[in-house]
Amino acid sequence: MKWDLWLERAKPLIPVIVIDDPDHAVPMAQALVDGGVRLLEVTLRTEHGLEAIRTIKKEVPDAIVGVGTVTNAQQLEDALHAGAEFAVSPGMSQELLDCARNWGGSYLPGVATPSEVMQARNAGFKYQKFFPAGAAGGIEMLKAFSGPFHDVMFCPTGGVGADNYQKYLQQNNVFAAGGSWLTPKEAISAQNWQALTALAIAS
């Protein structure tokens, strides 16, 4: 599984990146990579997501670029054509599970309940996104998952931030933590890339 290989050379952190200005994509990515954060989830929350994936992939070779906020199969296919190396969804559908299984790459279906964990696991996905982690029970829910789903690993996002991500990472069934705290809007607006690097180093 690529997650194991990637995490040998990257911090177990996946910043959730929203690109409002395509000119920010490369310096933002480079700033994070310089701080040791290499797994970058570029979301499709704006129209610039696919373009950002292409440019980061081309100009920041040490970045491991993925796509987030994938809600249908067409988005997944478009992102893969743009160069995305992994994909993340806030939830899941049979269409997405089938498309991701045909692709065979690193896909994190979004889950929040035991039934969803079972559905994703039965489809062959033992690495999953726990979302929205805070609202869905947080660390206590992950502890509850660990018994019946001892072979499933999670990346919690949603309600995960600078004040609690380390507690999430201490859970045996968590392989990474994701969130937007590594890409504060104020720093990006000011193009203060050194602040992003410092934040990545400290995390």
Buried (B, 14 or more C-beta within 10 A) or exposed (E): EEBEEBBEEBBBBBBBBBBEEBEBBBBBBBBBBBBBBBBBBBBBBBEBBBBBBBBBBEEBEEBBBBBBBBBEBEBBBBBBEBBBBBBBBBBBEEEBBEBBEEBEBBBBBBBBEEEBBBBBBEBEBBBBBBBBBBEBBBBEBBEEBBEEBEEBBBBBBBBBEEEBBEEBBEBEBBBBBBBBBBBBEEBBEEBBBEBBBBBBEEB
